[in-house]
Amino acid sequence: MERPKYLEYRHRRDQIARYNVERSTKVTLQKPAMALLRLVGKKTSASSDSFQEQWVVETRTSDVHPDYSGLVKVQVTEATKLIKGEPVGYDQSSDPTTLFLNETVDRFGKTRDLSGSLPTPHILVFPEEPQLSGGEWEESRLEMLPVTGPNGQVAGYEAMTVTYRCRVDQYGDDSVEYADITVTGNGRRGEESDPVWQEYSVSGQVRFAIREGHLLTGKVERSMASHLGGNVITSATTEDYTHASQDKERSVGGMRL
């Protein structure tokens, strides 16, 4: 008989984890079509822009609190942007290596003390109870997500409550004991009557190393739809995560080596 398993992140002081992330982003603008287009059955016109990126994401746990939550800093240490397979440069405002995310993450993936503008690599949120194969749960947490201004441009980043629904598809053992988990989540900022309101969604499949307490692989789709009157700007990103390495930061006299 299968025994239920506890699922939780394992935070260790001075721990460093690195992930290779393949990203594909498509930004679409939908706007009301002219009356003539409506007559022939086309209700909206749309334009889009797309690009790919290759990131190396590094997480550093600088401290672990008595409640086992970790103070984690996330940075992109390497980044390449490609359009139609050809490398292109970043402008200063969009270079991800200049961005960061600081968050305090507990054992179950819930966050507090958020600041920054990178997507969290802590994709999963866990319940406190152990789970069997097929087990499902729903949990919410805060995430830093972009705020769209009336002109359609990103006007900053603010915390949004995102509610997740997760399911253990299976447990397995392939050099490490793991859980395959399906995840979906939704969040919302504002009301439909507001000049600007936003809908956020995330979905994907993640393989989680149970004893090590970190992601092994994951494919995640994130979408933010910003409604501005009759216009809708949607930024949809697919991210493929692969755990690359894990080690411990070395220091002498408070200085990193």
Legacy VTK file of the C-alpha trace (Angstrom):
# vtk DataFile Version 3.0
C-alpha trace
ASCII
DATASET POLYDATA
POINTS 257 float
0.000 0.000 0.000
1.319 3.424 -0.980
2.242 5.710 1.898
1.466 9.452 1.711
4.506 11.695 1.276
5.338 15.128 2.615
6.198 17.716 -0.051
8.144 20.805 0.973
11.032 23.050 -0.003
14.300 22.508 1.857
15.979 25.826 2.616
19.629 25.709 3.693
21.643 28.787 4.608
24.128 29.840 1.883
22.580 27.360 -0.550
22.901 28.200 -4.241
20.762 26.588 -6.943
21.026 27.231 -10.671
18.483 26.585 -13.392
18.704 26.718 -17.167
15.512 28.326 -18.452
14.345 28.361 -22.062
11.710 31.090 -22.484
9.355 31.934 -25.326
7.275 35.119 -25.101
4.456 36.386 -27.301
2.834 39.777 -26.736
-0.511 40.308 -28.466
-2.599 43.460 -28.820
-6.294 42.951 -29.530
-8.500 45.935 -30.246
-12.062 46.464 -31.470
-12.314 46.194 -35.220
-14.081 48.684 -37.416
-17.816 48.303 -37.981
-17.229 47.027 -41.515
-15.135 44.122 -40.195
-17.888 43.219 -37.773
-20.294 42.887 -40.689
-18.183 40.085 -42.140
-17.842 38.336 -38.828
-14.462 39.582 -37.612
-14.937 41.102 -34.170
-11.370 42.115 -33.349
-8.105 42.940 -35.045
-4.833 41.816 -33.511
-1.092 42.326 -33.791
1.651 40.406 -32.025
5.367 40.294 -31.315
7.367 37.268 -30.182
10.893 36.388 -29.075
12.858 33.665 -27.281
15.339 33.827 -24.417
17.910 31.583 -22.766
18.452 32.332 -19.083
20.615 30.997 -16.288
18.665 31.672 -13.090
20.429 31.559 -9.736
18.749 31.390 -6.334
20.700 32.164 -3.136
19.350 31.420 0.335
21.036 34.000 2.537
19.240 33.092 5.758
16.894 30.496 7.250
14.457 31.592 9.947
13.343 29.536 12.976
10.087 28.674 11.159
12.206 27.074 8.356
11.365 29.796 5.841
14.239 30.986 3.686
15.282 34.476 2.598
15.922 33.843 -1.100
17.404 36.183 -3.704
16.799 35.363 -7.368
18.973 36.721 -10.184
19.476 36.039 -13.875
23.236 35.627 -14.268
23.244 34.972 -18.030
20.704 35.909 -20.703
20.453 35.741 -24.488
17.534 37.078 -26.515
16.698 35.635 -29.918
14.299 36.757 -32.634
13.710 34.193 -35.368
16.680 32.265 -34.017
19.124 35.181 -34.272
20.687 36.734 -31.136
19.753 40.372 -30.520
20.785 42.733 -27.777
18.698 43.905 -24.833
18.017 47.546 -24.214
18.856 48.756 -20.728
15.272 48.628 -19.453
14.661 45.028 -20.537
17.987 43.343 -19.703
17.009 40.603 -17.199
20.519 40.461 -15.702
19.836 43.875 -14.134
16.666 42.613 -12.401
16.174 40.711 -9.141
13.589 39.146 -6.874
13.833 38.990 -3.081
11.299 36.841 -1.275
10.915 35.010 1.993
9.617 31.537 1.088
8.335 29.065 3.662
8.595 25.266 3.434
5.341 25.098 1.485
6.084 27.774 -1.117
4.115 30.640 0.400
5.858 34.005 0.191
6.155 37.274 2.098
8.449 40.323 2.130
8.449 40.491 -1.676
10.398 42.951 -3.809
11.694 42.887 -7.367
10.420 42.071 -10.834
11.490 38.532 -11.825
9.037 35.607 -11.981
9.404 33.357 -8.944
11.151 30.019 -9.587
9.210 28.609 -6.603
6.455 27.412 -8.887
4.709 24.978 -6.552
2.668 25.621 -3.407
2.235 22.658 -1.031
-0.246 21.725 1.708
0.931 20.861 5.200
-0.585 17.365 4.971
1.192 14.447 3.225
-0.207 13.417 -0.166
-0.908 10.159 -2.005
-0.732 9.798 -5.800
-3.783 11.586 -7.170
-3.879 13.936 -4.184
-5.140 17.449 -4.942
-5.009 20.713 -3.009
-5.585 24.446 -3.349
-3.357 27.132 -1.818
-2.765 30.857 -2.384
0.324 33.032 -2.182
1.604 36.489 -3.135
3.685 37.037 -6.272
5.315 40.129 -7.753
3.630 40.772 -11.110
3.655 43.700 -13.564
1.149 46.536 -13.332
-0.035 47.948 -16.657
-0.707 51.672 -16.897
-3.449 53.354 -18.972
-0.999 53.744 -21.869
-0.412 49.985 -22.030
3.133 50.165 -20.683
4.379 48.370 -17.562
4.131 50.934 -14.755
5.847 48.871 -12.055
5.430 45.642 -10.092
3.069 44.899 -7.219
2.127 41.827 -5.239
-0.914 39.889 -6.479
-2.639 36.991 -4.730
-2.515 33.910 -6.976
-4.594 30.843 -6.093
-3.090 27.518 -7.153
-4.636 24.109 -7.692
-2.156 21.209 -7.742
-2.329 17.455 -8.241
0.241 14.680 -7.726
0.207 12.743 -10.993
2.684 10.126 -9.812
5.644 9.386 -7.578
8.823 7.828 -8.952
12.498 7.161 -8.360
15.071 7.848 -11.086
18.377 8.408 -9.230
16.338 10.732 -6.956
12.890 10.285 -5.482
10.476 12.644 -7.231
6.859 13.734 -7.597
5.290 14.739 -10.915
2.811 17.530 -10.210
0.313 19.362 -12.416
-0.349 22.971 -11.442
-2.820 25.685 -12.487
-3.303 29.097 -10.945
-5.217 32.348 -11.372
-5.061 35.886 -10.047
-6.801 39.166 -10.745
-6.079 42.843 -10.215
-8.991 45.284 -10.382
-12.586 44.987 -11.572
-14.073 44.939 -15.070
-15.555 48.392 -14.419
-12.057 49.847 -13.819
-10.198 51.733 -16.593
-7.469 49.061 -16.383
-7.847 45.562 -14.933
-5.689 42.457 -15.268
-6.114 38.695 -15.344
-3.190 36.368 -14.611
-3.022 32.630 -15.212
-0.337 29.972 -14.886
-0.295 26.266 -15.713
2.256 23.522 -16.148
3.857 20.278 -15.093
6.741 20.088 -12.622
9.021 17.276 -11.425
9.971 17.905 -7.790
12.857 16.216 -5.925
11.201 15.120 -2.681
14.207 14.557 -0.396
16.304 17.393 -1.860
13.370 19.802 -1.794
13.834 21.573 -5.142
12.545 21.502 -8.719
14.167 19.075 -11.134
12.352 20.137 -14.306
9.275 22.136 -15.159
7.339 23.482 -18.107
5.232 26.463 -17.119
2.975 28.773 -19.113
2.241 32.212 -17.669
-0.210 34.715 -19.156
-1.057 38.270 -18.126
-3.996 39.920 -19.921
-4.341 43.674 -19.364
-7.739 45.154 -20.283
-7.666 48.827 -21.268
-11.116 49.876 -22.386
-11.749 47.849 -25.519
-8.097 46.894 -25.967
-6.469 43.791 -24.481
-2.694 43.384 -24.222
-1.683 39.785 -23.448
1.833 38.700 -22.590
2.143 34.902 -22.722
5.394 33.186 -21.736
6.392 29.526 -21.799
9.298 28.601 -19.508
11.211 25.307 -19.525
13.181 24.859 -16.281
16.040 22.377 -15.831
17.931 22.145 -12.542
21.609 22.630 -13.425
23.531 22.577 -10.142
23.332 23.002 -6.401
26.150 23.930 -4.053
26.997 25.942 -0.964
28.388 29.439 -0.979
31.829 29.689 0.604
32.927 32.716 2.596
35.729 33.816 4.881
35.234 36.644 7.353
31.909 37.546 5.798
33.379 37.824 2.293
32.224 35.584 -0.544
34.834 33.532 -2.356
LINES 1 258
257 0 1 2 3 4 5 6 7 8 9 10 11 12 13 14 15 16 17 18 19 20 21 22 23 24 25 26 27 28 29 30 31 32 33 34 35 36 37 38 39 40 41 42 43 44 45 46 47 48 49 50 51 52 53 54 55 56 57 58 59 60 61 62 63 64 65 66 67 68 69 70 71 72 73 74 75 76 77 78 79 80 81 82 83 84 85 86 87 88 89 90 91 92 93 94 95 96 97 98 99 100 101 102 103 104 105 106 107 108 109 110 111 112 113 114 115 116 117 118 119 120 121 122 123 124 125 126 127 128 129 130 131 132 133 134 135 136 137 138 139 140 141 142 143 144 145 146 147 148 149 150 151 152 153 154 155 156 157 158 159 160 161 162 163 164 165 166 167 168 169 170 171 172 173 174 175 176 177 178 179 180 181 182 183 184 185 186 187 188 189 190 191 192 193 194 195 196 197 198 199 200 201 202 203 204 205 206 207 208 209 210 211 212 213 214 215 216 217 218 219 220 221 222 223 224 225 226 227 228 229 230 231 232 233 234 235 236 237 238 239 240 241 242 243 244 245 246 247 248 249 250 251 252 253 254 255 256
